[in-house]
């Protein structure tokens, strides 16, 4: 036996029915705070600070994270090419 029940309700009605908390006020306050922080960050935006934020550990002299990524990329490309041509790396 198969029974199907269709319920039409809004998300708010479903949340209330199941006893879930209304997080809309918290979400709105968090979004407002996030917007303020993003606007403050945009006003003081410069390349050096952006790179420090996006690539932790990177300094202006070198970027070890980028170098490691490039090495991993080229190693995987070499391995894929070797596998496709049947040659092994010596």
N, C-alpha and C positions, 0 to 999 in steps of 0.2 A: 504494500500500500504506500502511496506517495501523497503527501499533503503539501500544498504550496500556499503560503500566506503572503500576500502583498500588503505592505504598509506604506502609506503616503504621508510623509511628515517632513518638516524642515529639519535641518541639522540642529537647530536650537531646541526644537520639540523632542528630538531623539535624545539629545544630551540631558535634558530635564527628566525624561522618562527613565533613563538608565541611572540617574543620580550623579552624573558627572559634573564636575565644577565648571563654572563659566570663567574661562581664562581670557576673555576678550579685553577686560580692563588692564590686565597685566601685559598682554601682548601689545596693546596700544601704547602703554608707557614705555615698554622696552623699545618699540619701534621709534618712538619720539627721541629717546636717549641715543639710540643708534644713529639716527639722522643727524643729531647735534654733533656727535663725535665725528661722523663722516664729513660734515661741513667744516668742522674745525681742522680736520686733517687735510682737506682739499685746499684750504687757504694757505697752509704752510707746506705745500707740496713742492719738493725738489727731488731731483733724480737720485742723489746720494741716499737720502732717507728712504725713498721708495725701494731702492735696491736692498738696503739693510733690512727693511721690513719683509720683503718678498723672499730674500735669500739669506736666512740667518747664517752667520759664520763667514759671510763674504765680506771682504774688505776691498778698498779701492785698488789695491795692488794686484790682487788675484781673486779668482772665484773658484774655490775648490769644488763646490757643489756642481758648477757648470762643467768643470773639467772632468769630474767623475761621470757625469751624465754623458758627455761626449765620448769618453772611453768606453762606457757600457754600450752606447749606440754602435760605435764602430766595431767593437768586438762581436756584437750580435750580428751585424751585417756581414762581417767576415765569415762567421760560422755558418750563416745562412747561405752565403755564396759558395763556400766550400762544400756544404752538404748538397747543394743543387748541382754542382759540377762534378761531384764525386772525389774531389781533391781534399786532402787533409792538410792542416796547417802544421808546418815544421818549425 
